[in-house]
Amino acid sequence: MRLFLSCGETSGDRYAGELVREMRLREPSLEVFGLGGDRLAAQGARLLAHVRDLAVVGLLEVVSHLRSLRRVFERGLAEVDRRRPDVAVLVDYPDFNLRLARQLGRRGVPVVYYVSPQVWAWRRGRLDVIRKTVDQMLVIFPFEEALYREAEVPVRFVGHPLVDLVHPAADCDQFLAALGLDPARPVVAVLPGSRAREIAHNLPPLAGAIRILAEERPELQFLLALAPAVNAESLRQRLGPLPVRIVADQAQAVLGCCTAAIVASGTATVEAALLGAPMVVVYRLAPLTYLLGSRLVKVPHFAMANLIAGARIVPELIQRELTAERVSGEIRSLLDDPARRQRMRDGLAEVKHRLGEPGASARAAEAVLQMAQGRVIKNA
């Protein structure tokens, strides 16, 4: 069996890697090729392009990468023509993958879309494209299923793969002590984003907040969780003399052991929710990108935890609201108010419950194999 897989971001690579691992348990002879990252490659996939060259944030930023993205697009289709996969799985990354779905359909390749485009937030017109080009939509958020059923798109809610993948540190005292920190003192986690452009926009006000808090409260300890594709030395230079310990590839341990967290909007906020980390969610885009995008977005909240809960359970500081003073104020409030932290943890526990039972990757793998073998049950 041959599988073509396309994902263009680090989070998608993580889910794709788990999906392929589960598929191999059921189909050991599976061959995988396509677009992805280190986690997909670790499962034996032959990569035609790496996510580090594909992950682009912002409408204007995408324009400058169009030529290279087009080359990747054509290379992927050429390999599809040569190897003739039994099924294609497209993971999120909608501007690229929905165009790919159209071309795959013309070639007679069944298309499974895993991790829905955010049509519930903006560009709902994409539902028409999805109805025409996607054979099965696998969604990871519970509120997405009804939307697709109403639009007559074959859909399954499989649950969120992070439910299986997120685990706290076995011993927080030991984890913090190994980093040279005092387990008895409060810890503020900082997650500024996983891509260079995100960090460029988010880091200045976050650094300002750290400076304010460190001056006010010398007892605070700051842990910055470094995403895999981010250069630690470059980040350290931007932070200068601020008392921040940078930790690579240990975001879950950092979130699970913190007193409060500052988290850039995205997948990390779901990890924080699953770990019950009291947090303030932040995000900033290039001004023109935000202006163009904000006119299209139709959701009451930005933070995924708030969207899933249907209520504002964590504070959001977006664009102009993202200032050093506002961030430090929210963290100060969380540190000083144990009752508020507990209310937030209670709300995040409900979010975790709504994300579904463990086994999302296994359920997704079964759905993809059914499609490849022609046994798919529509809207099962």
Protein Blocks (a to p, Z undefined) as FASTA:
>chain_A
ZZddddfbfklmmmmmmmmmmmmmmmmmbcceddddfklmmnopacfbdfklmmcgdjkl
mmmmmmmmmmmmmmmmmmmmmnopabdcdeejlllmmmmmmmmmmnopacddehiaffkl
gokllmmmmmmmmmbdcdfbfklmmmmmmnopacddebjfklmmpccdfblklmmmmnop
afkbccddddebjbfklmmmmmmmmmmmmmmmmmmmmmbccdddddfklcfklmmmmnmm
accdddehilmmmmmmpmbdcddedjklmmmmmnopacdddddddfklmmmmmmmpccfb
fblklmmnopafbccdehjlmcfklmmmmmmmmmmmmklmmmmmmmmmmmmmmnopehkl
mmmmmmmmmmmnopacehZZ
